[in-house]
Amino acid sequence: MSRSINQVSEKQILDKIKSNPLHFSGIFDLYYKPVFGYIFRRIGSFDDTADIAADTFLKAFIHIHQFSYRGISIKVWLYRIATNEVNLYYRNQQKHTSLFERNTFENLLQFNNYFEEDKKILDNELLRHNQFLAILEHLKKLPIKYQEVIALRYFEGKDNKEIAEILGIKEGTLKSLLSRGVEKLRIKCNQI
């Protein structure tokens, strides 16, 4: 899974931001250009795009303390905010003129390529999210002892020593539970 930030480091970034809001600049630096490009391809006006991108990141900054990683990445969350801001822009400004009517045919080919790239990225994110939800549903059907070790290891990113300490079990027992739990989860997922 190639991502600019993996799930573990996203959680670390969120924890840093919650302790010191200045760390939000890491999210801004990483995602401003792609979000700006997405908005620009929807709006077609540089100045309006700059305003909407600023509003998007301001809202993200204000509400970042409410965001918690649950299978949807920060990137998807930012794109959702940007989409809402673009829709708000069109409602408030009553600028329902199609982007394609304001551009030349040569620009249309370029914009179509950008739209296709965005669609592929968002489709992949949605697929990963749907797969995560399916795995989560199967995980809930396993006995609690397996749910705990799998969740702590793979969702919380804890190492074996930490998990053993949290659950009050020996590392050997933990390794056995993880191995059996993952195998049971794999079997359930393959039954689809």
N, C-alpha and C positions, 0 to 999 in steps of 0.2 A: 504494500500500500504506500504509494509515494505521495506525501503531503508536505507542505511547507512547514507545518508544525504538527508533530504527532500528538496523540491524545494525552499522553503523559505530560509533555511540556506545556500543552494548553492549560492543563490543570495547574501546573506550577506557575504559569504566567498569571492565571486568575488569582491564585493565592497571593502572589506578590502585589497585584493591583489592589486587592482587598486590604492588604497591610499598608500599602503606600500607592496612592492613585497616580503618582508620577510614572509608574511602570506601564501605564496605559500607552505610553509612546511606543512601546514594542509592538503592540497590536496595530497602532496607527502606521508605523513604518512598514510593517509587513503587508497590510491589506489596503492601504489607501489607494495605490495605483490601480489594482484590479477593480475595486469598488467604483472609483472615479470613472474608469473605462466603461464599466457596466452602465452607470448612470448616463454618461455621455452618449452612449449608443442608443439609449432610450429617449433622451431629450434632444440632442443635436446642437445644443448651445453651450459653449464653453463657460460663459459667465453663470448661467443658471445651474450648470452641472457643478461648478465650484461651490455655489451656495448650498445645493442639495447634499453634496458630499460632506460639507462642513456640518450641516444639520444632522446627517446620518451619524457621524462620529461623535458629535455632541450628545445625541440621544444615547448612543452606546456608552459613552463615558458616564453619563448620569445614571444609567440603569445597569452598569456592569456588576454592581453588587447583587443584583437580582438574578444574574445569569449563573447557572451552574451546569457543568458539563454532564449531559445525559444522552450522549450518542450523537448530538448535533454539534458540529464544530462552531467555533467562534466565527469562522468565515461564513458559514451558512446563516448564522444569526445576523451578521452584518449585511448580507445580501437581502435578508428579509426586511431589515430596517430600511435599507436603500429602496427596495421595491415599494414599501409603504410611503416613503417620502416622495418618490416619483409620482405615485398615484395621487397623493395629496397635492402635489404641485399642479398636476393636470386639473384636479377638481377646483382648486383655489384660483388658478389663473385662467381657467376655461380655455386652455390651449390644447384642444383636441385634434389639432391639425396633425396629420400623420407625419412622422419623421421622414418618410419616403417622399412626401410631396415637397419637402423643403430642400431636398438634395438632388444633385444631378445623378444621372444613370451610372456614371463612373464611380461615384461614392457608394451607390447601392451595392455594388459587388463587394466592396470592402466591408461595408456594414453587415452584409449577409454572412461574410466569413467570420466576423466578430460574433454575430449572433449564434452561429453554429458552434464556435468555440465555447461560448458561455453555456449553451445548451448541453454540450457534452460534459462540461465540468459539473454543472448542477445535476444532471442526470446521474453521474457517477456518485456524487454526494448522496443523492436520494437513494440510490441502490444500496450504498454502504449503510445508510441509516435503516432501510427496510431489512437488510440482513441482520443488523444489530438487534432490531426489535424481534425478529424471528428467533434469534439465538436466546434473547432474554426470555421469551415465552417458554422455550424449551428448558431453560435453566430453572425457571420457577417450578417446573414439574419434577425436578430432582429433589432428593432428600436434602434437608437443611444443611447437613454437614458438608455436602458437596457445593451447595450454593455459596456458603460462606467462604470456603477456600478459593473457589473460582472467582468470585466477585472481588475479594481482597487482592488476589494475584493479578488478574487481568483487567479489572475495571479501575481498581485503586492503585495499581502499580507497586504494591508492597512486595518486598523480597521475602524469601522463606522464613528467615529469622524473625522479621517483624510479624508475619502472620502467626507463626508459632507462639510468639509472645502475646499477641492480641487474643488468640483463642485458647491459650493455656495448654497447648499440646506440644509433643516432641516434634522435632523437625522430620524425623523418619516417618512418623504418623502423618504429618502434613504432606510429605512427598507422595505417600501412598494414596491419601485422599485426593490429592490433585490429579494423580495419574488415573485413578478409577473414575473420578468425576468428569474429567475431560473426555475419557473414553465413552462414558455413558451419554454425555452431551453430544459427542460426535455421532453416536448411533441414533439418538433422537433426531438430530438435524438431518441425517441421511435418509430418514424414513419419510421425508416430505415427498 
